[in-house]
Amino acid sequence: PFGIADLDRILNGGIPRHRITVITGPYSAGKSFLLQLFMKNALEQGLQVAYIDSEQTFDPEWWAQVGLPLDKVLVSQPVIGEDAINVAIGLVQANVDVVAIDSLAALVPHEEAEEGAEKKFFALQPRLIGKLMRLLLSTKHNSAIVCTNQLRDAIGGPSPVDVMPGGMALGFFMSILLRCQRSGWIEEVNGKR
């Protein structure tokens, strides 16, 4: 469970194990924060939690404010997407209860990282994300896998369908898709939020 009563009710108790859940939404919609709340609740339940930070944004000070104990979360910050896949597979094989990946959109394929900026790459990231999903689903484990992902416009402009990095196949791999949407900013009024 997330520890958020309405959300847990909608999810019939929470995130399933041996399945992939994706939290998506536009920029600054609260995807990573929702993931952090999920990890915090899992730790409070006595579960083991791992965090794969492909965005390289891990902030111990912020985590302390959220209430995430730094000494209880396994944190990995792989720079290359294939390394993130290896870490994720190793964690689920070790039966870590929760494996959080923040984010799929930040997974950088090795070939892209090693080549110059002038070289054009076609579909490397969707292939990498597809490989991660297939390997996670084909590995015998009991982990709850929760990933964040971004929403983007389709090539050529806005699309009537939400587009996420990872290609169309991503929809076939996930069991649950949670979409975050920010309705406004939290404002300080008279010193209170």
N, C-alpha and C positions, 0 to 999 in steps of 0.2 A: 504493500500500500504506500501511497504518497503521504498519508497523514493529513490529507485535505478531504474532509468528509464527503463533499459533493462529488469531487473527482473520483474518489474511491468507489462511491456508489455507482457512478456511471461505468466504471471499469470492472464492476462486479467483484470488488475487493482489491484490485491492484493490477500490477504488471505480471503477466504469466512467465513462468520459467521455461527454459528451452525454446524460447521464442524471441523474436526481434521486435522491439518497440521503437518507433521513431517519433521524436518531438520536433515539429517543424514550425515555421512561421517567418515573417519578415524580420528585418533588422530590428533589434532592441525590443522584441516582443516578450522576452522572458524565458526563452528556451533553456539557456544554461542555468538560470536561477531555479527553474522548475526541476531540472535534473539534480541540482545541488540539494534541494528540499527532499527529493526522493532518496538520494544517497544518505542524507542525515537521518531520515526516518528508518531506512534499512539498518543503519548502524545502531539506532536506538532499539531495534528489534533483535540485536545481537548477531546480525549478518555480516559477512565479510564483503567489503566493497573495494573495487578497483576503478581507477579513473585514467583513461587514456586521453591525454590532452594534445590533440593534433593541432589545435589553434595556438599552442604555446602561450596561454593566457592564465595559467595557474597562479593565483594570488593568495598566499597564506593569510594575509591580513583580512581580505574579504571573506575567506572561508571561515576565519575565526568569528567574524561578525555574523555570518549565517548560522554559526553553531556547529560547523563541521570540525571534528577533532582531527588535526593534521597527523597525529601519530596512529590513527586507526584506518586511514585510507591508503591503499597502494596507489601511488601516482607514477605514471610513465609519460614522458614527453618525447615520443619518437618524431623525428623530423621527416622521415621518409615513409610513405604510405605502406610499402611492403613490410617495413619494420613494425608498424602499428598492427598490421594483420598478424604477424608472428606473435606479438605480445598478446593480442586478443585471443588467439587460438590457445596459447599457453595458459592463459588465465582460465578459460572455460574448461580446458583439460584438467586443470588443478581444482576444478569445482568451486571457484570463487562464486559466491552467491549472486553478486551484482557486478556486471561489467558495463561501465559507462564510457561511451566514446563521444567526445566533444571536439570536433564535429566531423561528419562525413565529408562535408564540403571542403574541409581543410586538408584532407588526405592528398598528399602530393606524390604522384608516381615517380619512381626512381629515375626513369628515363627523362622525365621532364625536369627533375632537379639537377641532373647531370649535364644536360645539353644547354646551349646558349639560348637566350631569349628570342633570337631571330628564327629558331626552328619552330615549325608549326606542328602541333600534336592534335590528332583527331581521336576523340573518344577514349583517351588513356584513363582518365579519371572514372568514367562510368564502368570501364572494364575492371579497374582496380576495386571499386566498390562492389561490383557484382561478384568478384572473386571472394572478397571478404564475406559477403552474405552467404554464398554457397558453402564456403568452408565452415562458417559458424553453424549453419543448419546441418551440415553433414558430420559434424563432430559430436560424439556422444557426450552430453553434459547436462547439468541441471541448473545452469546460470540463467538469470534474467538479464537480457542484453538490452540496454537502452542507449540510443544514439540521438544526437541532435543533428539537424540538417537545415539548410537555408531554403527559402523560396526565392526563385529567380524568374525573370521574364524569359520566355522562349527566344531562341535565336530569331531575329527579325522583328521583335517587339512583343508587346503584351499578348498573352494567350488566355483563352477562356478556362484553361485547365492549369492548376498549379504545377510548376516545374521545379523539381529538386535535382541537385547534382547527384549523379548516380544513374541517370537514365530511367527509362520507362520500366525496366525490369525491377527496380527497387520496390515498386508496389506489390510485386509478387512475393517478395521475401519477407516483408514485415507482417506481423500479426495485428499490430495496433499502430495507428497513426494519430498522434495528438497534435492538433494545430493550436498554437498560441497566437493571440492577437492582442495588441496593446490598445486600450481605448483612451488612454491619456497618461500623463505623467503624474507621479506622486509628488504633490507640492507641499511645501512647508508653510503652515499657517500658524502664526503666533508661537513659533518655536516647536510646533508639533507636526508630525507627518500623518 
